[in-house]
Structure formats: structure tokens, C-alpha cells
Amino acid sequence: MKTILYIHGMGGGGDSRIPNYLKKLYLPDTIQVVIRTYDFDPEIGHRQIVSWVEEVHPDLIIGESLGSIQALRIQGIPHIFVSPSLGAPELLYKAAPLTAFPPFRWFLHYKYPVKEGDRQQLKFTPEVLRKYKAHGEAAIEAIEPDGYYYAFFGKQDHYKKSGVVRVDLWERYFGKTYTEYDGTHFMESEYIEALLIPRILQVLGLEK
């Protein structure tokens, strides 16, 4: 049995679409996908994820969006990324002072509402957002020269405009180890089937 630990993006959780899509529709019975909801505070979340790694001993980590930063901090395991948001930690850090003002916090919660179900609760406070700069730096420091890192980017990803998603930043650290698909930040089902699944099977040594 092979195990994938899927680290969801901001506001995601145990019922996030992509990992449950993987579990229900495409992956063989010899692969289990573990997806759990972690805390939005990056340091609390990191400790939770480290404990899950020690518990389930994954053969592969998949990091989605902001969850890619958490994924990068885990070493010794192959990584695949969906829409890695390498620019997000710096932007969240810069937003920290503004969240002291209730109108700005209201705007963030309006723009990023928490969906019903098993989902990450978003705590837009100065104390939490200030931690994201060190969190991002720790992720970059954890990159292993001989590690396996591969990413998928949507050509129509609207987060590229704000600098949350930056292909150039990925290239700086990992070179051309990525594929761009004709979709959005939220990888559509056809690309999960055509691109993500084959890459997963290849990394796990289960190619058909």
C-alpha cells in the first residue's frame, strides 16, 4: 500500500475537492490518500503536519496552493504541487498590520469565506499573518538539492496577477520542473486525470 499525504490550500480541508476526487475516482486501491484539516496559524499547522507524517509515513506529499509552503517544509519525501503559491507568505506578512482594522478583516473574510464542512478556519489577525514570513523562509531553507519537486500551473490562474502564484519564483528554485495546463488555479477534473494522476503513478513507481 502506497500513501499520499495531501496538504490542502487556504480554506481547504478534509473534504477538499481534488484529494477526494483522487480517492473516489482514479487512484487504484493500492494507494491511500490522507487529507486532514490543519490550522491556519502556520506554526501550529506545521506541527500538526509533522505529526501526521510520523503517523502515516507517506510515500508522496502533494501540496496545493498555500499548502505548498507547508509541504516544502517536509523533507525526505517526493513532492508534487498543484498551483504552488510561493508568493503568498510575503503578501500575507505585508497584510498583517492592516488586519488590526476591523473593516479590512471583514473584507478578507468576505473575499475568502469559509465553506461548510470540514474546512480550515481562517484567522486573519496580525499575530497569525506576521508568522507567514518566517514560515515561507523556513520552506525555502528546507528545499533539498537532491529532492523530487514537480509542479502544475494553470495558464488561466488569476492569482498570478497578484503575485500569489509566480512561475518565475518556482523556476528560481526548481528550474523547469513543471507543467502548465490550460486551466485555472483550481485544477479541473480533466487535468487531474490527464496530468496529475500519471505523475502520481510515475513517482510512486506504479505506472501502467
Buried (B, 14 or more C-beta within 10 A) or exposed (E): EBBBBBBBBBBBBBBBBBBBBBBEEBBEEEBBBBBBBBBBBBBEBBEBBEEBBEEBEBBBBBBBBBBBBBBBBBEEBBBBBBBBBBBBBBBBBEBBEBBEEEEBBEBBEEEEEEEEEBBBEBBBBBEBBBBBBEBBEBBBEBBEEEBEBBBBBBEEBEBBEEBBBBBEBBEEEBEEEBEEBEBBBBBBBEBBBEBBBEBBBEBBEEEE
